[in-house]
Amino acid sequence: MTPPTDRPTRFRVPRLARAKQEGRRLTMLTAYDALIAPILESAGVDMLLVGDSLGNVVLGHSSTLPVTLEDMERSTAAVARATSRVLVVADLPFGTYEASPELAFASAARLVKAGAHAVKLEGGRPRCAAVRLLSEGGIPVIGHLGYTPQSENSIGGPRLRGRGDQAEQILADAHGLEEAGAVALVLEMVPADVAGEVTRALTIPTIGIGAGPQTDGQVLVWSDMAGMSEWTPSFVHRFGELGEALRVAAERYVTSVADDSFPGTENYHAT
């Protein structure tokens, strides 16, 4: 059968480079399940990142470090099953790629089998061999520089990265990742001028989070963007207040059950 002509076109990896060439800003949000993913897709976002922020947002951990590859497989599969247009990117969690390029490939292959179209890993030039092996093996890779949450124990927690001599290191790492085959680069908590310099120096697109307006695109954790919690990072704009709306809805439910107004006659069949 001929597929319907109005079916949305999948956002695929080659469109990343095309977007940069055309000067079109890229959009990415995190997603972790089959409930939220299709809502975000219907809003027109280009990419959904199944982030290891799953650990903080969904699993209740204080960091991303406890997240397992099995956690990421399950979440990636849910997002992939629930969407048809977005590019699904999955994080390689801590401990699943650092030891060797071969370990990185084995871990990434599991995420691709779960439904990811690309994987993301943290770190600069020490990760280039892994990026090269994955790229040559047909697995697109997105790099991640600046503040790298999986390294929080060694770098001292969330803080701006890229001041002074660190700026030259970030630029060198960015060039190394691009040369190794990375298809895009996330810059997290990097000074805006440094993010701009990296963006202008690369042919692959940069995606910023807390890195100012000069990157080729932006990514946010969806629950931060939608106001699901009382606190959000200073670089986040709250585009909604869904947390308060959900609390009010739940409060109305509790009150309605307590005063016997729910369920009403319209909510069930008497016979």
C-alpha positions in Angstrom: 0.0 0.0 0.0 1.1 3.6 -0.7 1.8 5.3 2.6 -0.4 8.4 3.3 1.2 11.5 2.0 0.4 13.5 5.1 2.4 11.2 7.4 5.0 13.3 9.2 8.6 12.8 8.1 11.0 11.3 10.7 13.7 13.8 11.9 16.9 11.9 11.0 20.5 12.5 11.7 21.4 14.2 8.4 18.9 17.0 9.2 21.2 18.1 12.1 23.9 19.3 9.7 21.3 20.7 7.3 19.7 22.7 10.1 23.0 24.3 11.0 23.7 25.1 7.4 20.3 26.8 7.1 20.6 28.6 10.4 17.5 26.9 11.8 17.5 26.5 15.6 17.2 22.9 16.8 14.9 21.9 19.7 15.4 19.1 22.1 13.6 18.1 25.3 14.1 15.1 27.6 11.4 12.4 27.8 11.4 9.2 29.8 8.1 7.4 29.1 5.2 6.8 26.7 2.9 9.3 28.4 4.9 12.4 28.0 6.9 11.6 24.8 4.0 11.9 22.3 2.8 15.1 23.8 6.2 16.7 23.3 6.4 15.3 19.8 3.1 16.8 18.9 4.4 20.2 20.0 6.9 20.0 17.2 10.2 19.3 19.0 13.0 17.9 16.8 14.6 15.6 19.3 13.7 13.7 22.5 16.6 12.9 24.8 16.1 9.9 27.0 18.5 11.4 29.5 20.1 9.7 32.4 18.5 12.6 34.3 15.9 9.8 34.5 17.7 9.1 37.8 16.8 12.5 39.3 13.5 13.1 37.6 11.8 9.7 37.7 13.7 7.4 40.0 14.3 9.7 42.9 18.1 9.6 43.0 20.2 12.6 44.0 22.4 12.2 40.9 22.6 10.4 37.5 25.2 8.0 38.7 22.9 5.1 39.9 21.2 4.9 36.5 21.7 1.5 34.9 21.8 0.5 31.2 18.7 -1.6 31.9 17.0 1.6 33.2 17.9 3.4 30.0 16.8 0.5 27.8 13.4 0.4 29.3 12.9 4.1 29.1 14.3 4.4 25.6 11.9 1.6 24.4 8.9 3.4 25.9 9.7 6.7 24.2 10.5 5.0 20.9 7.2 3.0 20.9 5.2 6.2 21.6 6.7 8.4 18.9 7.0 8.4 15.1 8.6 11.6 14.0 11.2 12.8 16.5 14.9 11.8 16.6 15.3 9.7 19.8 18.6 10.1 21.5 19.6 8.0 24.5 22.2 8.7 27.1 24.9 6.1 27.8 24.8 5.9 31.6 27.9 6.1 33.9 30.0 2.9 33.8 28.8 1.7 30.4 31.3 3.2 28.1 34.4 4.6 29.9 36.5 1.4 30.1 36.9 0.8 26.4 35.5 1.6 23.0 34.3 -2.0 22.7 32.3 -1.6 25.9 30.9 1.6 24.6 29.8 -0.1 21.4 28.2 -3.0 23.2 26.2 -0.6 25.4 25.2 1.7 22.6 24.0 -1.2 20.5 21.6 -2.2 23.3 20.1 1.3 23.3 19.8 1.3 19.5 18.1 -2.1 19.7 15.7 -0.6 22.2 14.8 2.2 19.7 17.3 5.0 20.0 18.4 6.6 16.7 21.6 8.1 18.3 23.4 7.9 21.7 25.0 10.6 23.8 28.1 10.3 25.9 30.0 12.7 28.2 33.6 13.7 27.9 36.2 15.1 25.4 39.3 13.7 23.7 39.5 10.6 26.0 36.2 9.5 24.4 37.2 10.0 20.8 38.2 6.4 20.2 34.8 5.3 21.4 33.0 7.9 19.3 35.0 6.8 16.2 34.2 3.1 16.8 30.5 3.8 17.2 30.4 6.1 14.2 32.1 3.6 12.0 29.8 0.9 13.3 26.7 2.9 12.2 25.7 4.4 15.6 25.4 8.2 15.5 27.0 9.9 18.6 26.2 13.2 20.2 29.0 14.5 22.5 28.6 16.4 25.8 31.1 19.0 27.1 31.1 21.6 29.8 29.5 20.5 33.0 29.2 16.7 32.7 26.9 15.4 35.5 28.5 11.9 35.5 31.8 13.5 36.6 30.3 15.5 39.5 32.4 13.7 42.1 35.7 14.7 40.3 34.7 18.2 39.2 32.9 19.3 42.4 29.3 19.4 41.5 27.2 21.6 39.2 29.2 24.6 38.2 30.1 26.7 35.1 32.9 25.1 33.1 35.0 26.9 30.5 36.5 29.9 32.2 40.1 30.8 31.5 42.3 27.9 30.3 39.2 25.6 30.4 37.9 27.4 27.3 40.8 26.2 25.2 40.3 22.7 26.5 36.6 22.7 25.6 37.4 24.0 22.1 40.1 21.3 21.6 37.7 18.6 22.9 35.0 19.8 20.6 37.3 19.6 17.5 38.4 16.1 18.6 34.8 14.8 18.9 33.9 16.3 15.6 36.9 14.7 13.9 36.0 11.4 15.5 32.6 11.4 13.9 30.2 13.0 16.4 27.1 14.4 14.7 26.3 17.1 17.3 27.5 18.4 20.6 25.7 19.3 23.8 27.3 22.2 25.7 26.2 22.4 29.4 26.8 25.3 31.7 29.4 26.9 29.5 30.0 30.7 29.3 28.0 32.1 26.4 31.0 33.5 24.6 32.8 30.2 24.8 29.7 28.4 23.6 29.6 30.8 20.7 33.2 30.3 19.8 32.8 26.5 19.8 29.6 26.8 17.7 31.3 29.0 15.1 34.3 26.7 14.9 32.4 23.4 14.3 30.5 22.2 11.2 28.3 20.0 13.5 25.6 21.7 15.5 25.8 22.6 19.1 22.9 22.2 21.5 23.1 24.4 24.6 21.8 24.0 28.2 22.7 26.9 30.4 25.2 28.0 27.7 23.5 31.1 26.3 21.9 32.0 23.0 24.7 31.5 20.6 24.4 27.7 20.2 22.6 26.0 17.2 19.9 24.7 19.5 18.6 24.3 23.0 17.8 21.4 25.3 15.9 21.4 28.6 14.6 18.7 31.0 10.9 18.6 30.3 9.8 18.8 33.9 11.9 21.9 34.5 10.5 23.5 31.3 6.9 22.7 32.4 7.2 23.8 36.0 6.7 20.4 37.6 8.7 21.2 40.7 9.2 24.2 43.0 12.8 24.6 42.1 14.4 24.8 38.7 18.0 25.8 37.7 18.6 29.4 37.1 19.1 28.9 33.3 15.6 27.4 32.9 12.6 29.4 31.7 9.4 27.9 33.1 7.0 27.8 30.1 4.2 26.4 32.2 3.2 25.5 35.8 2.0 21.9 35.4 3.1 20.9 38.9 0.6 23.3 40.5 -2.1 22.4 38.0 -1.7 18.8 38.9 -1.7 19.5 42.6 -5.0 21.4 42.3 -6.5 18.6 40.2 -5.5 16.0 42.8 -6.8 18.2 45.6 -10.2 18.5 43.8 -10.3 14.7 43.4 -9.6 14.2 47.1 -12.3 16.7 48.1 -14.9 15.2 45.7 -14.4 11.7 47.0 -14.6 12.9 50.6 -17.8 14.8 50.1 -19.4 12.1 48.0 -19.7 14.3 44.9 -17.6 11.8 43.0 -18.5 9.5 41.4 -21.6 11.2 40.2 -24.4 9.6 38.2 -22.7 10.6 35.0 -19.6 8.6 36.0 -21.2 5.1 36.3 -24.2 3.1 35.1 -26.8 2.5 37.9 -27.9 -0.8 36.3 
